[in-house]
Structures are given as structure tokens and as C-alpha cells.
């Protein structure tokens, strides 16, 4: 069953994943626009902020200006925390979540390698190494949006056979998104009697690795 506190993932998330996801979005937002809502950087800082954005999020920086990506990050964070709805997001939004998670996990794993206990603080947890590929396999429906040029070079028939949407093709072709392609849409539960399930996993504490190793 789906929880009432989430985007529509490929499988039910647990508490630890949601904390990692929220941290990834928040950290990305703070890196891209490290100011309170409504505040603007000085003109002398704008160039450095843009350079940092392009270096940290090169794919996103090609598609979104800083002024465009910050409101989208805010909307994704709000939807992922909504206690009463389930949301369907687009491939452009999945790409944003992918890059936020990738950046956070890269830094996190680098930090834990320098800590004696092999752990680093993320929200209420101290977490060991995070397996980014395992997270993609578990929670993302697919990663066709990462295919890039090979997808563009395919025939239209081959793309249709793969189920590639025009939106995913646009990402691969380096096009900028249309506002409609950034929608975050409330959707119905899979059946009327489904109830939000109780999130699994500890509310705090030590997590030696995430996702946990299979028994």
C-alpha cells in the first residue's frame, strides 16, 4: 500500500529513505539559493552562485535557471511531505530528484569514509554508506531520462517500442521543459479501501548501511 506522505514511488518507502530524500532536496536548494525565501543575492555574488550551480548540477543547469529550479525544488519537497495525498510526478521531476540524491549521497559517502565509526548524520540518523544504485532500483520506476544521445539516435519506432515518452525524449535531446512537463499531480489511491500504511524503519538511531543488506 501507498503511504499518504509521499510522491508515487515504485515501492513503499521507509522512514530512512524519506529522510534522505528530504535532506537531498533541502541541501540542493540551499546550495543553489542559500538565502531565505524572497531574498536575492547581491550582484557580485550572482556569478559565483551560477558557476557553483553549473558545476554541482550540470544537467539541471542546462535546463533550468536558478530562478526556475528553486520553486520546483520547493514544490517537490512540499509534495513529498504532504500528509494527505499521493502525487504523480513527471520524468523531469524524477531527473531533479535523481540529481539531488546523487549529489547528497556522493558527499555523504565521502564523509563516512573519513569517520572512525563510518557514520554520518542525516536528519535523526547516523547512517553508514548509502547505495545510490540500490535506491534507484528500489524507488524509481525507470531511468530512461538518463539515456541521453543513444535515445535521440534511436528510430521513432524503437522509442515507441521502449515506451519512451515525448517528455523523456526532450530530456535526452537537451530541450528545456515546458511548464506542463513539471506538473505534480494528485492521484487516486490504487483502490478505494487502501489506507496509508505505517512507515517502516526506526525513527532515529544508527543505520550501518542503507538500504540494509539482504538477509
N, C-alpha and C positions, 0 to 999 in steps of 0.2 A: 504494500500500500504506500501511497504518497503521503508525505508529511505536509501539513499546512504551513510550513515555514521554509519555502524553497522555490527555486526555479525547477523546471521539469527536467530532472536528470535521468540518465539511462537506468539507474538503480537507486534505491533508497539511500540517502546519505546518512552518515552518523554525525555525532556532535563534533568529533575531531575534524572531519573534513570541512564542516561548515565554518568552524573557527579559522582553519587555514584559508578557506575561500574568502571570508570576510577580511582577514588580515591582508591577503593579496590585493584585494581591490582598494582597501584603505591606504596601503603603502604606495601603490601605484599612483593613486590620486595625490597623495602628499608629495611624491617625487615630482609629479608633473605640474602641480599648482600648490606649493607649500604656503598657502595663505588662507585665512578664514574666508568663509563664503562672502562674496561681494567685494572683497579686497583685490586690488590689482597690483602687480609688481611695478617697481619703478622702471622707467625706460631703459636704464643702464643694466637692469637685471634680466630683461626680456630675452636678449640674445643668448645669454648663458643658459637660461631655462629651456629655450628652444633647442640648443645644442645638446643638453642633457636628455631631453625628451627623445630626440632623434637617435641618440646613442643607446639609450635604455630600451626604447620601443621602436625600432626602425620600421617595422611593417606598419604599425599603427600610425606612426608619424607621417607616413606617406598618404594615409587615407583620411586622417583626422587632424585638424589643427588642435592646439591645446584648448582653445575655447570650445571646440566641439566634443573632445573626448571627456572632459571633466563632467559635464552634465550627464553623459551616458554612463560613466562610472557611478555617479550618484544614483541614477535610476536602477542600475543593476544591483547595487548594494541594498537599496530600499526594497526592491522586489524579492531579493534573497532573504530578507528579514521579515517579510510580510507574514503575520501570524494567521491570516485567514484566507489565503488564496494560493493557487498554483499558477505559475506563469510559463508560457512557451516563449522561447527566445529564438532569434534568427541566427544564421551562420556568422554574420558579422559580430553579433554579441558573443557567440561561442569563441570566436577568434580573440576578442578582447579578454575574455576570461582565461583563455589558454595562455596569452602572453603575460597577464598579471600573475597567474600561478607559476609559470615558468620562471619569471624573474624572482619572485619571492623564494621559491624552492631552491634555486641556484645559490642565492645568497645564504639561505638557511643552512644548506648542506656544507657550504664553505665554512660557515661559522662553527658548526658542530665538529668539524674535523680538527679545529683548534682548541676545543674544550676538553678538559680532562675527563669529564663524565660523558662526553659525546652527546650532550643535550643542549637545546637552545629554547628560550622562552617564546611561545606563540600563544597569545591570549592567556587562559588559565592553565596551560600545559607547559611542560618541558618535554620537547619532542626530539628524538634522535633523527636519523637520516630519513628523508621523505622521498619516496619513489614516485617521481613525476609520471613516468610511463604507466605505472600501475594505476595512478589516479585517472589518467586519460582513458585507459582500458575500462575502468570501472564506471566512470561517471559521464563520459562524453559519448554521444550517440555514434559519432564518427569524426574523423579529422580530415575529410576531403578538402576542407578550406585551406589546408597546408600544402596541397599538391603543387601549386604554382604552375610553372611553364608546361610541364608534361600534360596537365589538364587542358591548357589552352591549345596545345598541339593536337589533341585528340579530335577525331571527327565528331560531328554533332550526334551521329548515330551511336558512337561509343559512349559519349557522355549520357545520352538518354538511357542506354543500357545499364549504366552505372547508377542511374538515378540522381545525376548531378543537377542541382537546381540552377536557374539563371543567376541567382544571388551568389552561389559558390563559384560559378564561372567568373562573375565580376570580380570576386576577391582574387582569384588566380590571375586574372588579366590585369590586375593593378588599378581597377576602376575605383572611383570614390563612391561610397554608399549613398543611395537615395534615402531620404528620411523614413520612407515606408519600410526600408530594409533594416531599420534599427528599432522596430516596434517590440515592445514587451507586452505580450497579450495574455490576459487572464483566460484560463481554460477550465473546462469542467473536469471534475474527478472522473476516473475511468468508469465508475458505476455509481448510481445514486446512494448506495448504502456504504460507500467507503468512508472511513473515518481517518483523520490524521493519526498516524501511528506515533508511538512513543520513541523518540530518538534513542538509538543505541549508543553505547560507549560511555566512558566516565565523564563526569562534568569537569574534572580537573585532575592534576597529577602528572606522573611520569609516563611517557609513551616512548618505549625504546626504539620503535621504528613505525613508520606509517606509509601505506597500510600495514597492519600486522602480518607477520609471516604466517602462511597457511599451516595448519596442524599436520 
